[in-house]
Amino acid sequence: MSGDPGRTTETAPAPPPTPARAPGMAIVHDYFTQRGGAERLVEHLAALLPAATIHAAVVDLDVLPSTLAQRGVRTTPLGRLRRLGVPLRVLAPRLPWAFRSMPVGMPAVIISSSAAFAHHVRPPAGAVLVVYCHTPPRFLWHTDEYFAPSSSQARLAAPALALLRRLDREAAGRADIYVANSAHTAAEIQRVYGRHADVIHPPISTSAFTPTTERSGRFLVVARLKPHKRIDLAIAAANDLGAGLDVIGEGPDLARLRRGAGSTVRFLGRLPDEAVRSAMARCEGLIVPGREDFGMTMAEVQAAGRPPIAFAAGGALEIVRGGETGFLFTEQTPAAIAAAMMRARAAPLDADLLVASASRFDTAVFDAAILGLVERSTARNPAGAAVPPGHAVPSATDARGPRRPARPTAGSRWTPGRSWRRPRC
């Protein structure tokens, strides 16, 4: 999922007006080590289901949303290693086993928010496991983004990757219901796991954005600074045009990107949400040069009344209609991006159409779909949560399979003002 690691953690948005009572639910997320789109989705999901317990493999407290910190997030023993400074990439091979042994109590329904291994969690007997998949793990299924195919690293990693892929497929087969964040991700789930997935797009708080006629005269990037985001292409295009470009975000690719940036490119780092929204509303256009699984920032900039300028692949094809609600380019080259930037300047788009496009992904749409999903899931397990009356229930997703053995113990937990502890069962 495309997130917004360029934003600082602020107080969480107000919870939806009619939250679901969820006494028998758990939310399992991969890890809270960055502030991206998946983490924002979990924060919203937790507000929608205020009685659900929250679990993750590891937590970095400096990026954990305040609302989740107040709720408490239960972690695995890997959390102790993370707090000692062990990098996540070193812990990654241990994550499948951490989730397989993760104690989640006795919920009726578990919603797993997974872009890595959270879907490996094993629910207790009778529980329904719903996987909300942001993407199948990219480091397993798109290894070319991490290793050169013929490199020594790729050869050394091959046996471990083969084992992890086998475990990943087995875990996907145990889930009862699969949900994807986009049609693109649903197709990847079918390709990798052979599983059908319904699509529930991530929630966009469209009311938080205010279009304006003010213009900064600069283009914008809001993204994690990682190689697969291809921000280098946007910088090269800005260099070629002599166009102003603001890059909001942090990440390991920052030093390399700085080396390639001309005098018109500014790196703004992590900014508060309000500053990001203001930059979106005033920019010439938001450049998204990589293939996004969904791409929340594309819908957000539409909500701000400005066009996304995106590579025509992945989630962009669900969000953008070229020339109407944004601009698409079909080649990942600086020349193609520069041409799209010039089109954005030459042919301003109707802000009302952009806002209407973003409304398809509003939080109310997400809430109705998730509450419908909870209703269907708990119908299979009468001990589960009740959804308030009056909510629309979308069509059902097919369910599957045998249940796993119960694991009734509780996990380790962090709460404000307390040390990490392992509560009693």
N, C-alpha and C positions, 0 to 999 in steps of 0.2 A: 504494500500500500504505500502511496506517496504520503509522507507526513509533513511536519513543519518543525524540524529541530531548530530552526532559526528563531523560535519563539521562546521567551522565558516562561517558566512556570508561574502562572498567576492563580488567583482564586478560581475555582472551577465554576463553569456556567451553572446557572440555577437549574435544579432538577426539573424534569418534565412535570406538567401540571397534575397528572394523574398517574403516579408511579404504581407499579405492580407490587403487591405484597408477595414476597418470595421466601417463606420460612423454610422451604426445602430445596434451596438452590445454591450452587457454587459457581463462581466464575474463575477460570484458570487461564492465566496469560503466560506467555513465554518468559519474559523478564522485563523488569523496569530499569533499563540501563540507558535509555534515551527518551527524548520527548518527541515522539513522532505520531503519525496518524493512527497507528494501531493502539498506542497508549491513550490517545484522546478518545478513541472509540470505547475502550474499556472503561475510562472514566465516565463517559456518558451512560454506558450499559449499567455500571454500578449505581448511578443515580436513578436509573429506570427501575432497578431491582434492588431496593435499599436494604433488604434483609439478607441478601446473598452474601456468603463468605467469599473472600477474594484470595487467590493463591497465585504464586509465581515461583519460578526456580530461584531467582536472585532479585534483589532490590538495591538500587543506588538511591539513597534517601534524598540526594540533592536534585534528582529529577522526578521523584515520586510526586504526583499531584496531591495537593493538600487535603482534598476530600478523601482520597484513598489512604493517606497517612492517618487521618482521623479514624477511618474505619478499621485499619489494621490489615496488613497483607501477610498471609502465612507463607513461609518460604521452605526451601529444602536445605539439607546440610551443605549444599554448595554455596549457600549464602555466606557461611562463615569464611570460606576461601575467598569469595569475592570481596568481603570486607577487609581481608588481609592484602588486597591489591592484585589478586590473580586475574589476568585478563579474561574476558568472556570467551575469546577464541580458544584459550587453553581449556576452559571448562566445557566447551561445546560438545566434544565427544562423549562426555558423561551425562549430558542432558537427557537423552532417551531413558536411561536407567533412573535418573532422578525423578522424572515424571511418572514412570511405571510404578515406582514405590511411593509416590506422593500421597500422604493421607489427606483425604478431603472430607472426612466425616461420613454422614449418611444422608446426603441430599437426594431428592427425587430426580432432579435435573442438573446436569453440569453443562455449562456453556464454555467451550474451550476457544480462546482467541489465539489462533496459531498462524505464525509465519515460520516457525522452527519446529519445536517438538512438544508443544503444549497438548496436542491431540494424542500424545502417547499416554496420557493419564488413564488410569484404570478405575472406572466407577465401581461403587459397591453393587451388590446383587440387586437387580430390579431398577437401577437408576438409568436414565436416558442420557446418552452423551451426544450433545449437539456441537459440531465443530464449525465455528465461524472462521473460515480460512482466508487470510489476507493474500497468501501465496504458498504453494508448496515450497519447502526450504530451498532457497536459491543456491546455497552452497552445496546442495546435493544434486539438484536437477538442472542447474545452469552453471556447472563448474567452470565453464570458459570465462565467466565473469571474475573468477578468483584465481585460476591457474591457466597459464599458457598450455594448450593441449599436449605438447611434446616436452614440457619442462620436467626437470627432475622432481620438482615439488608435486606435479601431477602424478608421476609414476610412484613416488613414495606414498602419496595419499590414496592411491587407487584401492588397495585392499580394505582400508578402513571405510572409504566411501561406499564400497560395495556392500559391506555389512550394514552400514547405517541406512542405505537405501532399502535393503531387505526389511529391516526393522520398521522403517517408515511406512512401507507398503502394508505391513502387517498391522500396524497401529491404525492406519486409515481404514482398513477393513473392519476393524472392531467398532468404529463409530456408528451410531444409530442414524444420525441425520447430518448431512453436509450442507453448509451454506457458504456461498462465495461472495466476495465483495464486488465482483463485476462478472460480466459474461466472459471476459478474457480469462479471469481466474477460474471460472467454472470449466472452461475448455481445458485449462491446464490440469485441473483436478481429474477430469475424465481421462486425459492423456496419461498422467502419471499414476493415478490410483485406480482407474477404471470405475470411478464413482460418479453418480449424478449429483449435482449440487444446484439448489435453487439460488437465486441472486437476491441479496439484500444489500443495497449500496450503503456505504458509511454515512453517518449523519453529518449534515452541514448546517450550522447555525446561521441561516441566511439573514435572520433579523439583526444579527450583530454587524452587518456590513451596510454602509451608507454610501451610495454612489454620489459623485460630485463632478462638477464641470472643471474643477482645478486639475492641472496637469503638471507633473514634475519634469516632463520632457525626457524621462529616462525609462529604460526597460528594466525588468525585474526578474530575478531568480529567487525562489524560496525553496530550499531543499537541504537534505543532508549532503555534505560535501564528500561524496564517495565516487570512485571511478565509474561505476556502472550508471551513475546519473548523467554522465557525459556533459557536465557543466563546462568542460574545456571547449566544447563546440560552440556554446553560447558566447563564451569569452572571445574566441577567435572571430566569430561573426561580428561582435561589437567592435573588436579591434579593426576589422576590415572596413566597417562602415564609419568608424570614428564616433560611434553612438554611445551615449551614456548607459551604463549597466550597473545596477546595484545587486549585490549578491548577499542575501540574508541566509545565514545558516552556519553551522560548524561541522567539522568532520576531518577525517584523516587525510583527505586530499587537498587541504587548504594550502600547504606549502607549494605543492606542484602547481596549483591553479594560480597562485600569486605570481609565480615565475613567468607564467604565460600571459599575464594580464597587462594591457596597455594603460595609458594614463586616464582613459575615460571609465575604467572599471573600478568600483569601490566594493570592498568587503566589509559588511556592516556587522557581522557576527550574529549573535543571538539577540533578538529584540523582543520586547513585550508584545503581547497579542494586539493591543491597540495600535502600536506603531506599525505592525505588519499589515493590519487592515487599512491603515491610512496609506501606506506605500502602495498597496494593491489598488485602492480607489483612485490614485493619482498617476499610476504608471502608464506608459505607452502600451504595454502588454506584458504578460507573464510568460517567460520562455521556459518550456519543459522539453529539453532535448533528448531525454532518455525514454525508454519504454516503461510506462508505469502500469502497475497491476490495476489500480483504479486511478488515483491522482486527485486527492482531495483539494489540493491548491488550485487545480483548474476550475473546479466548481466554485471555490471560494472567490476567485478573482471575477468570475461571472457574477456572483452575488454582489460584488463591489462595483459592477457595471463596466468592467474592463475585459478585454479579450485575452484568452489563453492563446499562446503560439506554440503548438505542440507537434511532436513527432507523431505521425499518423499510424499508431499501433497501440495495442493494449487498451487501457481504459480511456484514452483520449477519443477513441472512436465511439464510445458511449456518451461522452460528455460534450464533444465539439462537433458542430456541423460547419464544415469549412466555408468561410465567407459569410456566415450568418451569426454563429455564436462563438466564433474564434477563427483561428487560422491554422491550417495544417501544412506540414511539409513531409515529403515522402522519402527523403534521403537524409541520413545523419551526417551531414557535411556542413561546414561553416557557410558555404555559398547558399545552400538550400535554406538555412536558418536566416541568413541575411536577407534573402529574397522575401521570406515570410514577414520579417520585421518591417521591410519597406512597404509591403501590402498593408500591414496594420496601420502604418502612418498615413498611407494614401487613401484608405477607405475605412473611415471610422464606422463602427457598428452601432446599432440601436441598443442603448443601455437597457431599455425595457425588455428586449428579446434576451439579452444576456441574463438579466435577473430572473426572467421566467424559466430559462433553461436551468439555472441553479435550483429553482424551487422544486424540481423533480427529486432532489436529494435532501430536502429539508429534514430536520430532526423529527418532525411529526410523521413523515412517511416512514422513517426508520423505526420509530417507536411503535407504530401500528403493526408493522411487519414482525418485529421482535415479540411483541405481546401476543400476536397470533401464533407465533412459533412456540412460545411458552405454553399457551393454551392447548395446542395440539400435543405437545410433549407431556404435559401433566395429565392429559386425558388418558395416556397410556400408563400413568402411575398415579393413582388417586391420592397418594400421600403428598403430592407436590403442591406447588404454589397456585393460588387463585389469581386470575387476571380480573381486574375490575370490569363490571358490566359496561356495555356501550362501546367497547373497542372493536373495530373491524378485525375479523380473523381471515387472513389470506388463505388460499388453497393449500391443502396439506402436502407435505413432503413425505415420500415413502419412507418407512422405517425398516430396520433390519435387526436381526440376529440375536444370538445367545448372549446372556449376561455374564459378567465377570464375577469372581469371588468378592465378597465384601472385604473392605479395609476400613474398619471403624475407628482407627486411632486418629488423633488430631495432629496437626503439623506445627512447626515452629512459627512464631508470630512476632511481628514488631508493632508496637503501639506507642504513640507519643508519650514521652516521659518515662518509658520503661525500657529495660534491656531486652535483648532478644531472649526468648524463652520458649520452652516446649510445654504447652498447657496439658492438663490431664484430659483423658478421654471423657 
